[in-house]
Amino acid sequence: MDLASFHSFWTVLTVVAFILLVVWAWSGRQERNFNEAAQIPLRDSPAVTTDTSADAAAVKENGHE
């Protein structure tokens, strides 16, 4: 196989992979998953606690001060 044949084969392979990816992404079965993923940035993040007294107590119990 010469270099030109390899390049032709590689081009056809990548075009077919791209077409399969587009078909998968636009299939109706993926719509629910993509809608859920689209809502991730809009969700409220859990509250971050700044109370370190529990952490300090755990450190004292382990003897690592």
C-alpha positions in Angstrom: 0.0 0.0 0.0 1.6 3.3 -1.0 1.2 6.6 0.8 -1.6 7.9 -1.5 -3.7 4.8 -0.9 -3.2 5.2 2.9 -4.3 8.8 2.8 -7.4 7.9 0.8 -8.3 5.1 3.2 -7.7 7.4 6.2 -9.9 10.1 4.7 -12.8 7.7 3.9 -12.5 6.3 7.5 -12.7 9.7 9.2 -15.6 10.8 7.0 -17.5 7.7 7.9 -16.7 8.1 11.6 -17.9 11.7 11.4 -21.2 10.8 9.7 -21.8 8.1 12.3 -21.1 10.6 15.1 -23.6 13.1 13.6 -26.3 10.4 13.2 -25.7 9.3 16.9 -25.9 12.9 18.2 -29.1 13.7 16.3 -30.8 10.4 17.1 -34.0 10.8 19.1 -32.7 8.4 21.8 -30.1 10.9 22.9 -32.4 13.8 23.3 -33.2 13.2 27.0 -29.5 12.8 27.9 -28.6 16.0 26.1 -31.5 17.9 27.7 -30.4 16.8 31.1 -26.8 17.7 30.4 -27.9 21.1 29.1 -29.5 21.9 32.5 -26.3 21.1 34.6 -25.0 24.7 34.6 -28.3 26.0 35.7 -28.7 23.8 38.7 -28.0 25.2 42.2 -24.8 24.0 43.7 -24.9 22.5 47.2 -24.2 24.9 49.9 -20.6 24.9 51.0 -20.1 24.9 54.8 -17.3 26.9 56.3 -17.7 25.3 59.7 -14.3 23.8 60.4 -15.0 22.7 64.0 -15.9 19.2 62.9 -12.6 19.0 61.0 -10.6 20.4 63.9 -12.2 17.8 66.2 -11.3 15.0 63.8 -7.7 16.2 63.6 -7.4 16.3 67.4 -8.8 12.7 67.7 -6.2 11.4 65.3 -3.4 13.3 67.1 -2.3 15.3 64.1 -2.2 18.9 65.2 
